[in-house]
Amino acid sequence: MPYVCLHCKREIKTLEKNFVRCPYCGYRVMSKKRSSLAKEVSTD
């Protein structure tokens, strides 16, 4: 599952096991990328 750096907004495909840091800017805060599919919710 891809991650996104919250500082530089670049997508990171994989993270190392015990090392969570953006390889581009060195920022340590990542978020999981959301899927682009819209969810349908029934109102019944």
PyMOL CGO cylinders between C-alpha atoms (Angstrom):
from pymol import cmd
from pymol.cgo import CYLINDER

trace = [
    CYLINDER, 0.00, 0.00, 0.00, 1.51, 3.35, -0.99, 0.3, 1, 1, 1, 1, 1, 1,
    CYLINDER, 1.51, 3.35, -0.99, 2.16, 6.13, 1.50, 0.3, 1, 1, 1, 1, 1, 1,
    CYLINDER, 2.16, 6.13, 1.50, 2.29, 9.91, 0.99, 0.3, 1, 1, 1, 1, 1, 1,
    CYLINDER, 2.29, 9.91, 0.99, 4.73, 12.23, 2.73, 0.3, 1, 1, 1, 1, 1, 1,
    CYLINDER, 4.73, 12.23, 2.73, 2.80, 15.03, 4.45, 0.3, 1, 1, 1, 1, 1, 1,
    CYLINDER, 2.80, 15.03, 4.45, 5.64, 17.50, 3.90, 0.3, 1, 1, 1, 1, 1, 1,
    CYLINDER, 5.64, 17.50, 3.90, 6.61, 17.14, 0.22, 0.3, 1, 1, 1, 1, 1, 1,
    CYLINDER, 6.61, 17.14, 0.22, 3.42, 15.27, -0.91, 0.3, 1, 1, 1, 1, 1, 1,
    CYLINDER, 3.42, 15.27, -0.91, 5.41, 12.62, -2.80, 0.3, 1, 1, 1, 1, 1, 1,
    CYLINDER, 5.41, 12.62, -2.80, 4.22, 9.04, -3.02, 0.3, 1, 1, 1, 1, 1, 1,
    CYLINDER, 4.22, 9.04, -3.02, 6.40, 6.36, -1.43, 0.3, 1, 1, 1, 1, 1, 1,
    CYLINDER, 6.40, 6.36, -1.43, 5.75, 2.79, -2.59, 0.3, 1, 1, 1, 1, 1, 1,
    CYLINDER, 5.75, 2.79, -2.59, 7.30, 0.93, 0.36, 0.3, 1, 1, 1, 1, 1, 1,
    CYLINDER, 7.30, 0.93, 0.36, 8.78, 1.80, 3.73, 0.3, 1, 1, 1, 1, 1, 1,
    CYLINDER, 8.78, 1.80, 3.73, 11.67, 0.00, 5.39, 0.3, 1, 1, 1, 1, 1, 1,
    CYLINDER, 11.67, 0.00, 5.39, 10.84, -2.15, 8.44, 0.3, 1, 1, 1, 1, 1, 1,
    CYLINDER, 10.84, -2.15, 8.44, 12.18, -0.07, 11.36, 0.3, 1, 1, 1, 1, 1, 1,
    CYLINDER, 12.18, -0.07, 11.36, 12.90, 3.17, 9.49, 0.3, 1, 1, 1, 1, 1, 1,
    CYLINDER, 12.90, 3.17, 9.49, 10.00, 5.52, 8.72, 0.3, 1, 1, 1, 1, 1, 1,
    CYLINDER, 10.00, 5.52, 8.72, 11.36, 8.52, 6.86, 0.3, 1, 1, 1, 1, 1, 1,
    CYLINDER, 11.36, 8.52, 6.86, 10.71, 10.09, 3.47, 0.3, 1, 1, 1, 1, 1, 1,
    CYLINDER, 10.71, 10.09, 3.47, 13.62, 9.30, 1.13, 0.3, 1, 1, 1, 1, 1, 1,
    CYLINDER, 13.62, 9.30, 1.13, 13.19, 12.67, -0.62, 0.3, 1, 1, 1, 1, 1, 1,
    CYLINDER, 13.19, 12.67, -0.62, 12.94, 15.24, 2.20, 0.3, 1, 1, 1, 1, 1, 1,
    CYLINDER, 12.94, 15.24, 2.20, 13.60, 13.25, 5.40, 0.3, 1, 1, 1, 1, 1, 1,
    CYLINDER, 13.60, 13.25, 5.40, 10.24, 14.05, 6.99, 0.3, 1, 1, 1, 1, 1, 1,
    CYLINDER, 10.24, 14.05, 6.99, 8.98, 11.38, 9.41, 0.3, 1, 1, 1, 1, 1, 1,
    CYLINDER, 8.98, 11.38, 9.41, 5.20, 11.75, 9.08, 0.3, 1, 1, 1, 1, 1, 1,
    CYLINDER, 5.20, 11.75, 9.08, 3.46, 9.59, 6.47, 0.3, 1, 1, 1, 1, 1, 1,
    CYLINDER, 3.46, 9.59, 6.47, -0.17, 8.89, 5.66, 0.3, 1, 1, 1, 1, 1, 1,
    CYLINDER, -0.17, 8.89, 5.66, -1.70, 6.02, 3.73, 0.3, 1, 1, 1, 1, 1, 1,
    CYLINDER, -1.70, 6.02, 3.73, -2.90, 6.97, 0.28, 0.3, 1, 1, 1, 1, 1, 1,
    CYLINDER, -2.90, 6.97, 0.28, -6.66, 6.84, -0.06, 0.3, 1, 1, 1, 1, 1, 1,
    CYLINDER, -6.66, 6.84, -0.06, -8.30, 4.93, -2.86, 0.3, 1, 1, 1, 1, 1, 1,
    CYLINDER, -8.30, 4.93, -2.86, -9.78, 6.99, -5.67, 0.3, 1, 1, 1, 1, 1, 1,
    CYLINDER, -9.78, 6.99, -5.67, -13.04, 5.03, -5.70, 0.3, 1, 1, 1, 1, 1, 1,
    CYLINDER, -13.04, 5.03, -5.70, -16.16, 6.70, -4.37, 0.3, 1, 1, 1, 1, 1, 1,
    CYLINDER, -16.16, 6.70, -4.37, -18.18, 4.64, -1.92, 0.3, 1, 1, 1, 1, 1, 1,
    CYLINDER, -18.18, 4.64, -1.92, -21.93, 4.23, -2.37, 0.3, 1, 1, 1, 1, 1, 1,
    CYLINDER, -21.93, 4.23, -2.37, -24.04, 4.27, 0.77, 0.3, 1, 1, 1, 1, 1, 1,
    CYLINDER, -24.04, 4.27, 0.77, -27.65, 3.20, 0.79, 0.3, 1, 1, 1, 1, 1, 1,
    CYLINDER, -27.65, 3.20, 0.79, -30.14, 5.42, 2.64, 0.3, 1, 1, 1, 1, 1, 1,
    CYLINDER, -30.14, 5.42, 2.64, -32.63, 2.65, 3.44, 0.3, 1, 1, 1, 1, 1, 1,
]
cmd.load_cgo(trace, "trace")
